[in-house]
Structure formats: C-alpha cells, structure tokens
C-alpha cells in the first residue's frame, strides 16, 4: 500500500493525540470494586482475559487485564486506542468504552465472541467446508482492507486471532491488536518464526530492520486460508532449507502452467492463482487482501479433495487416505506482546477449545498444526 511521508506523519500525530486524551481519562480502580469475575478465558505473560459481570448490573463484559510488570503504559494505550479506532468495522473485534488502571494491571473491555476462535473449528488433518472457508476469507479480507486503508498493519494474523460468533462462520472478527503498528514502522529480526511469517521477515538477521508494510499481513492471511482449507501448514518456515517452501518457491518462480507441488494440487486452478498472487515472493508484487473476493465465486478445492465440502455448511468428514498430517495439539501459541489466548472469546459453545499461550515471539511447538506432505 502506497502512503506518502506526510500521511504517515499525520497518522502518527493522530494516534499520539488519541493516546494522550485517552490516558488522561483512564481512572484508577480495582477490578473487584466494579466487577465479578465469572470465568478466565485465557492467560499468558501479558496477563489474562476474563469474563466479568458488572456489580451494578448490566451485560457481561470481557476484560483484558495486562500486567503492569510486563506492559508499558504506552503499549497499553496504543493497543486500546487502535482497537477503538477499528471498532467501527463489522469484521474487527469491538473495544468497549471501558478502561481502568489497578494497582497491578491495565485493563480494557471488549465484546464477547461466544463461539471461540478458528482453532476450535479445525479437526486434526481436516480442512473446513469450503463455504465456511469462504465466509471467513470474505470477512477477514474486509477487516484487513479496513486496517490497511488506515495505514495499520496487524502483524499477527493467525487462526488464534480470528474470533467466532457462531459455528458456521457467518460472523467472524479479527482481534488482538497488541502487535499492530503503523505502516512504515521499523521491524527487527525475530528470534524465531511462525509459518505465517513472510520470507522477507524470515531473512532478517541481527540488527537488520524491515519497513512495515501491509504485504506482511497479506502473506499471513494466505497461509491462514491454506490452513483452513487443508488442516495443515504449507511449510514450517518460509525460507530455505525448508523443503515445502523450496518446492513452493520453485513453483512460484517458474513458468505459468507448471505442475503445482503435491500439497497445492488439491486446490482448483482459480484458487491456485489466488494463492500465487497473495504469496508473491516479492512483497511489492503481492495482491491486496481484498482481492480474495474476486475468487469467491470460483471453486477453491478440487472435487476429489472436497467431496461433500463444496455444498455443505458442516465440517468435512475425514477422507480415507488423506495426505495431510494432523493437528495434534491445537493451534500456535499467542504472542506475548499483549496478544493472547482468545482476547474476546470462549465463554460459549466452544468454551473448552482454547489455544495455548506462549512467551515472547510466537513459535509453534512441535506437533501443533502440522505440515502437508
């Protein structure tokens, strides 16, 4: 996404002013004075997410409690203010006008997503019904387009951070803006990587930096769609010597019409084209996320691969002899930068399907969402 230097400065000024104004209005109070905790929805090094009930009555409120010892005041304000700015979009989780500071935590409120997150829908080795994948794709593309049009880059697009309001994915929302930054911000090399990380980020070393761009989200979005379709990751890391990535890179760099690697052959031609455009190795040539909507009317999965998935709203039955490796331990852990297990989810139909939370830069442990073979 192209943005002038002047526009970037305006965005920085606006966010800074909003943070100052919001910070001045944050009251000091203790959680127990105003709320009764009904359930813990998630926890991590950042703190915890709880479902609460106001003591003076009213609807339940999800509170994200961020430990002061691990969270800077500005980081709390940035995440909360960005969440407030994005709350106007139907596919972004809504932050509530509730924020306070206690002796030990910074806290802000979010709406409840009663059906959990995308981790709760995936079954080991199985993709979702194509209709469900397309519902997610359409809504998430709009959420990312909304963010990118405001020069914001999410930086943590993954299954854990897509929250569900029903099990048919008719209403899903992108959440967890703890790592979100303005486009053009400098990003340093990571100590470890996720399968969602694009190759240009995986190649950074030492003190190298990368100018943050919306193309990072586009890559992660495409990997997420692959996971929803297949029930597995396309690679462990988007860099050599990962064999799955090397096969994909060769295919991506080769002539048009070349046979796709085995893990991509279950996709119909139109879907292969879509993925190749979203996963361009050159970030400047990647299509915007919203372009996914041009492919919604086309079949994404081959008839042999999908069976009943093309027509049904229910999850696919496991196909005998599936070439996909299973998900054995759920989803990748949440980020330790204010992200988390399920920021605004979990107290409903899928309440026991939470994902684990890790520390520092998120890394999938061995045996999580596995690779396709």
C-alpha positions as CSV (number, residue, x, y, z in Angstrom):
1,X,0.0,0.0,0.0
2,X,1.5,3.3,-1.0
3,X,1.5,6.1,1.5
4,X,3.1,9.5,1.4
5,X,5.5,10.6,4.1
6,X,3.1,13.4,5.1
7,X,0.2,10.9,5.5
8,X,2.4,8.7,7.7
9,X,3.2,11.7,9.9
10,X,-0.4,12.6,10.2
11,X,-1.3,9.1,11.3
12,X,1.4,9.1,13.9
13,X,0.2,12.5,15.2
14,X,-3.4,11.4,15.4
15,X,-2.6,8.2,17.2
16,X,-0.4,10.0,19.7
17,X,-3.1,12.6,20.4
18,X,-5.7,9.9,20.9
19,X,-3.4,8.1,23.3
20,X,-2.8,11.3,25.3
21,X,-6.5,12.1,25.5
22,X,-7.4,8.5,26.4
23,X,-4.7,8.2,29.0
24,X,-6.0,11.3,30.8
25,X,-9.4,9.7,31.2
26,X,-8.4,6.3,32.5
27,X,-9.5,6.0,36.1
28,X,-7.8,4.2,39.0
29,X,-9.9,1.4,40.4
30,X,-9.6,-2.2,41.5
31,X,-11.2,-5.0,39.4
32,X,-13.2,-6.4,42.4
33,X,-14.7,-3.0,43.2
34,X,-16.7,-2.9,39.9
35,X,-16.8,-6.5,38.5
36,X,-17.4,-10.1,39.5
37,X,-15.1,-12.5,37.6
38,X,-17.2,-15.3,36.1
39,X,-14.6,-17.1,34.1
40,X,-11.0,-16.9,32.9
41,X,-10.9,-17.1,29.1
42,X,-7.2,-17.1,28.6
43,X,-3.8,-16.1,30.1
44,X,-0.2,-15.5,29.1
45,X,2.8,-13.5,30.1
46,X,0.8,-10.3,29.2
47,X,-1.8,-11.1,31.9
48,X,-5.2,-12.7,31.4
49,X,-8.6,-12.3,29.7
50,X,-11.6,-12.7,31.9
51,X,-15.4,-12.7,31.5
52,X,-16.9,-10.5,34.1
53,X,-20.3,-9.2,35.3
54,X,-20.6,-5.5,36.4
55,X,-21.6,-5.4,40.1
56,X,-24.2,-2.6,39.4
57,X,-25.9,-4.9,36.8
58,X,-25.8,-5.0,33.0
59,X,-24.4,-7.4,30.4
60,X,-21.2,-9.4,30.9
61,X,-18.0,-7.7,29.9
62,X,-14.8,-9.3,28.6
63,X,-11.8,-7.6,30.2
64,X,-8.2,-7.9,29.0
65,X,-6.0,-7.5,32.1
66,X,-2.4,-6.6,31.2
67,X,0.2,-7.0,34.0
68,X,2.0,-3.7,34.7
69,X,5.2,-5.5,35.3
70,X,5.2,-6.8,31.7
71,X,3.3,-3.9,29.9
72,X,4.4,-0.3,29.4
73,X,1.7,2.4,29.8
74,X,2.2,3.5,26.2
75,X,1.8,-0.1,24.9
76,X,-1.5,-0.5,26.8
77,X,-2.8,2.9,25.4
78,X,-1.6,2.1,21.9
79,X,-3.4,-1.3,21.8
80,X,-6.6,0.1,23.3
81,X,-6.7,3.2,21.1
82,X,-6.1,1.1,17.9
83,X,-8.8,-1.2,19.0
84,X,-11.2,1.7,19.5
85,X,-10.3,3.1,16.1
86,X,-11.1,-0.2,14.4
87,X,-14.3,-0.9,16.3
88,X,-16.4,0.7,13.7
89,X,-15.8,-2.1,11.3
90,X,-18.1,-5.1,11.4
91,X,-15.2,-7.6,11.0
92,X,-12.9,-6.2,13.7
93,X,-13.5,-7.1,17.4
94,X,-15.2,-4.2,19.2
95,X,-13.4,-2.5,22.1
96,X,-15.7,-1.1,24.7
97,X,-15.6,2.3,26.3
98,X,-14.3,0.7,29.5
99,X,-10.7,1.1,30.6
100,X,-9.0,1.4,34.0
101,X,-5.8,1.0,35.9
102,X,-5.5,-1.0,39.1
103,X,-2.5,-1.5,41.4
104,X,-1.3,-4.4,39.3
105,X,-3.0,-4.2,35.9
106,X,-4.0,-2.1,33.0
107,X,-7.5,-3.2,31.7
108,X,-9.9,-2.5,28.8
109,X,-13.1,-4.1,27.7
110,X,-14.0,-6.0,24.6
111,X,-17.1,-7.6,23.2
112,X,-17.6,-11.3,23.8
113,X,-17.2,-13.7,20.9
114,X,-19.2,-16.7,22.2
115,X,-18.0,-19.4,19.8
116,X,-14.3,-19.2,20.5
117,X,-11.7,-18.8,17.7
118,X,-10.8,-20.7,14.5
119,X,-8.7,-23.1,16.4
120,X,-11.9,-24.6,17.9
121,X,-13.3,-25.5,14.4
122,X,-10.3,-27.3,13.0
123,X,-10.0,-31.0,13.4
124,X,-6.7,-32.9,13.0
125,X,-5.8,-33.3,9.4
126,X,-9.1,-31.9,8.0
127,X,-10.0,-28.6,6.3
128,X,-13.3,-26.8,6.9
129,X,-16.1,-27.0,4.4
130,X,-15.4,-24.7,1.5
131,X,-18.4,-22.5,2.3
132,X,-17.0,-21.8,5.8
133,X,-13.6,-21.0,4.5
134,X,-15.0,-18.5,2.0
135,X,-17.1,-16.9,4.7
136,X,-14.0,-16.4,6.8
137,X,-12.0,-15.2,3.8
138,X,-14.5,-12.6,2.8
139,X,-14.9,-11.0,6.2
140,X,-11.2,-11.1,7.1
141,X,-10.3,-9.6,3.7
142,X,-12.6,-6.7,4.5
143,X,-11.1,-6.3,8.0
144,X,-7.6,-6.2,6.6
145,X,-8.6,-3.8,3.9
146,X,-10.1,-1.5,6.5
147,X,-6.9,-1.6,8.6
148,X,-4.6,-1.2,5.6
149,X,-6.6,1.8,4.3
150,X,-5.8,3.4,7.7
151,X,-2.1,2.6,7.4
152,X,-2.3,0.0,10.1
153,X,-0.6,-3.4,9.9
154,X,-1.9,-6.2,12.1
155,X,1.3,-8.2,12.3
156,X,-0.3,-11.2,14.0
157,X,-2.8,-12.6,11.6
158,X,-3.4,-16.3,12.6
159,X,-6.1,-18.8,13.5
160,X,-6.0,-17.9,17.2
161,X,-6.8,-14.2,16.5
162,X,-9.9,-14.8,14.4
163,X,-12.9,-14.9,16.7
164,X,-16.2,-16.6,16.1
165,X,-19.8,-15.5,16.9
166,X,-21.3,-18.7,15.5
167,X,-20.0,-22.1,14.4
168,X,-21.0,-21.6,10.8
169,X,-18.6,-18.6,10.4
170,X,-21.4,-16.3,9.4
171,X,-19.9,-13.7,11.7
172,X,-16.2,-13.7,12.4
173,X,-13.9,-10.9,13.6
174,X,-10.2,-10.2,13.6
175,X,-8.9,-9.5,17.1
176,X,-5.8,-8.9,19.2
177,X,-4.1,-5.7,18.1
178,X,-1.3,-5.9,20.6
179,X,1.4,-6.1,17.8
180,X,-0.4,-3.7,15.4
181,X,1.7,-0.8,14.2
182,X,1.6,2.0,11.7
183,X,2.8,1.2,8.2
184,X,6.4,2.3,7.8
185,X,7.5,1.4,11.3
186,X,10.8,-0.5,11.6
187,X,10.5,-4.2,12.4
188,X,13.5,-6.1,13.7
189,X,14.6,-9.6,13.1
190,X,12.6,-12.2,15.2
191,X,14.4,-14.7,17.4
192,X,12.1,-17.4,15.9
193,X,9.4,-17.5,13.2
194,X,5.9,-18.8,12.6
195,X,4.8,-20.5,9.4
196,X,2.7,-17.3,8.9
197,X,5.9,-15.1,8.6
198,X,6.8,-13.9,5.1
199,X,10.2,-14.7,3.6
200,X,11.5,-11.1,3.8
201,X,10.9,-11.2,7.6
202,X,12.4,-14.7,8.0
203,X,15.6,-13.5,6.3
204,X,16.3,-10.7,8.7
205,X,19.3,-11.2,11.0
206,X,20.9,-9.5,13.9
207,X,20.2,-5.7,13.8
208,X,18.5,-5.8,10.4
209,X,15.2,-4.0,10.1
210,X,12.3,-4.1,7.7
211,X,9.9,-1.3,6.9
212,X,6.5,-2.5,8.0
213,X,4.1,-2.9,5.1
214,X,0.6,-4.4,4.6
215,X,2.1,-7.1,2.4
216,X,3.2,-8.9,5.6
217,X,-0.5,-9.3,6.6
218,X,-1.4,-10.5,3.1
219,X,1.2,-13.3,3.3
220,X,-0.1,-14.4,6.8
221,X,-3.7,-14.2,5.5
222,X,-2.9,-16.5,2.7
223,X,-1.2,-19.0,5.0
224,X,-4.3,-18.9,7.3
225,X,-6.6,-19.7,4.3
226,X,-4.4,-22.6,3.3
227,X,-4.7,-23.9,6.9
228,X,-8.5,-23.6,6.8
229,X,-8.7,-25.5,3.5
230,X,-6.3,-28.3,4.4
231,X,-6.0,-28.5,8.2
232,X,-2.2,-28.1,8.0
233,X,0.5,-25.6,7.4
234,X,2.1,-25.3,3.9
235,X,5.6,-25.1,5.5
236,X,7.4,-24.7,8.8
237,X,9.2,-21.6,7.8
238,X,9.2,-19.6,4.6
239,X,12.9,-19.9,4.0
240,X,15.5,-22.4,2.8
241,X,16.2,-25.2,3.5
242,X,12.5,-25.9,4.4
243,X,11.6,-28.5,1.7
244,X,7.9,-27.5,1.4
245,X,8.8,-23.8,1.0
246,X,11.6,-24.6,-1.5
247,X,9.1,-26.6,-3.6
248,X,6.6,-23.7,-3.4
249,X,9.2,-21.2,-4.3
250,X,10.3,-23.1,-7.3
251,X,6.7,-23.4,-8.5
252,X,6.1,-19.7,-7.8
253,X,9.2,-18.6,-9.7
254,X,8.6,-21.0,-12.6
255,X,6.7,-20.7,-15.8
256,X,2.9,-20.5,-15.9
257,X,1.3,-23.9,-16.2
258,X,3.9,-25.8,-14.3
259,X,2.5,-28.5,-12.1
260,X,1.9,-27.4,-8.5
261,X,3.7,-29.1,-5.6
262,X,1.8,-32.0,-4.1
263,X,0.4,-30.0,-1.1
264,X,-1.1,-27.5,-3.5
265,X,-2.6,-29.9,-6.0
266,X,-5.9,-30.2,-4.0
267,X,-6.7,-26.6,-5.0
268,X,-8.6,-25.8,-8.1
269,X,-6.9,-23.7,-10.8
270,X,-8.6,-20.4,-9.7
271,X,-7.6,-20.9,-6.1
272,X,-4.0,-21.7,-7.1
273,X,-3.9,-18.5,-9.0
274,X,-5.3,-16.6,-6.0
275,X,-2.7,-18.1,-3.6
276,X,0.2,-17.4,-6.0
277,X,-0.9,-13.7,-6.2
278,X,-1.2,-13.4,-2.4
279,X,2.1,-15.3,-1.8
280,X,4.3,-13.5,-4.3
281,X,7.9,-13.8,-3.1
282,X,8.4,-10.1,-3.9
283,X,6.3,-8.2,-1.3
284,X,5.9,-5.3,-3.7
285,X,4.0,-7.6,-6.1
286,X,1.6,-9.2,-3.7
287,X,-2.1,-8.6,-4.3
288,X,-4.1,-6.8,-1.6
289,X,-6.1,-8.9,0.8
290,X,-9.4,-7.7,-0.6
291,X,-8.6,-9.3,-4.0
292,X,-9.7,-12.6,-2.4
293,X,-13.3,-11.5,-3.0
294,X,-12.8,-11.8,-6.8
295,X,-12.3,-15.6,-6.3
296,X,-15.2,-16.3,-4.0
297,X,-17.5,-17.4,-6.9
298,X,-14.9,-19.9,-8.2
299,X,-14.3,-23.4,-6.7
300,X,-11.3,-23.4,-4.4
301,X,-10.9,-27.2,-3.9
302,X,-11.0,-30.0,-6.4
303,X,-14.0,-32.3,-6.3
304,X,-11.7,-35.2,-5.4
305,X,-10.3,-33.3,-2.4
306,X,-13.5,-31.8,-1.1
307,X,-16.3,-34.3,-1.7
308,X,-19.3,-33.0,0.3
309,X,-17.4,-29.9,1.4
310,X,-18.3,-28.0,-1.7
311,X,-22.0,-28.0,-0.9
312,X,-22.4,-28.4,2.9
313,X,-22.2,-26.0,5.8
314,X,-20.9,-28.7,8.1
315,X,-17.4,-29.8,8.5
316,X,-15.9,-32.3,6.1
317,X,-15.8,-35.9,7.1
318,X,-12.2,-37.2,7.3
319,X,-11.3,-38.7,3.9
320,X,-9.7,-42.1,3.9
321,X,-6.0,-41.9,3.0
322,X,-5.8,-38.1,3.4
323,X,-2.3,-36.9,2.6
324,X,-2.4,-34.2,5.3
325,X,-0.6,-34.5,8.6
326,X,-2.9,-34.0,11.6
327,X,-3.2,-31.2,14.0
328,X,-2.2,-32.9,17.3
329,X,-2.1,-30.1,19.8
330,X,-4.4,-27.4,18.6
331,X,-3.1,-24.0,17.3
332,X,0.1,-22.0,17.5
333,X,0.5,-20.1,20.8
334,X,-0.5,-16.5,21.2
335,X,2.0,-13.6,21.1
336,X,3.4,-12.3,24.4
337,X,3.0,-8.7,23.3
338,X,-0.5,-8.2,24.6
339,X,-2.0,-10.8,22.3
340,X,-3.2,-13.8,24.0
341,X,-5.2,-16.9,24.1
342,X,-8.6,-15.7,23.0
343,X,-8.9,-12.0,23.7
344,X,-12.7,-11.8,23.5
345,X,-13.8,-15.4,23.1
346,X,-14.5,-18.6,24.7
347,X,-17.5,-18.5,27.1
348,X,-20.0,-20.2,24.9
349,X,-20.4,-23.2,22.5
350,X,-16.7,-23.8,22.2
351,X,-15.7,-22.7,25.7
352,X,-13.2,-25.5,26.2
353,X,-11.4,-25.1,22.9
354,X,-8.9,-22.5,23.9
355,X,-5.4,-22.4,22.4
356,X,-2.2,-22.3,24.4
357,X,-0.3,-19.1,25.0
358,X,3.5,-18.6,24.7
359,X,6.1,-16.1,25.6
360,X,8.0,-13.6,23.5
361,X,7.9,-14.1,19.8
362,X,5.3,-16.7,19.0
363,X,6.6,-20.1,17.8
364,X,4.6,-23.2,17.1
365,X,5.8,-26.1,19.2
366,X,6.5,-29.5,17.7
367,X,3.3,-31.4,16.9
368,X,1.0,-28.4,16.5
369,X,-0.8,-27.7,13.2
370,X,1.3,-29.9,11.1
371,X,2.8,-29.7,7.6
372,X,1.1,-31.1,4.5
373,X,3.0,-33.9,2.8
